[in-house]
Amino acid sequence: MEVWTMAKAVVTSRYYLIRERMKTDDRGITTTEVALITGALLAAAGLLVVAIKAKLAEKIGIINSG
């Protein structure tokens, strides 16, 4: 879960940075920032899916073998 914590920290810090900048600058968010945030969210979602699949496979294995 260390990767999840790091990804969450990156997304959170970028969100707060963008929010603070929006208060003083009306340019909005750049496409690079959108791409970075989207990539981090997709990576986190992928890791979550892998973790859930592993946990389910473990549970099914325990049920089938015992």
Secondary structure, 3 states (H helix, E strand, C coil): CHHHHHHHHHHHHHHHHHHHHHHHCCCCCCHHHHHHHHHHHHHHHHHHHHHHHHHHHHHHHHHHHC
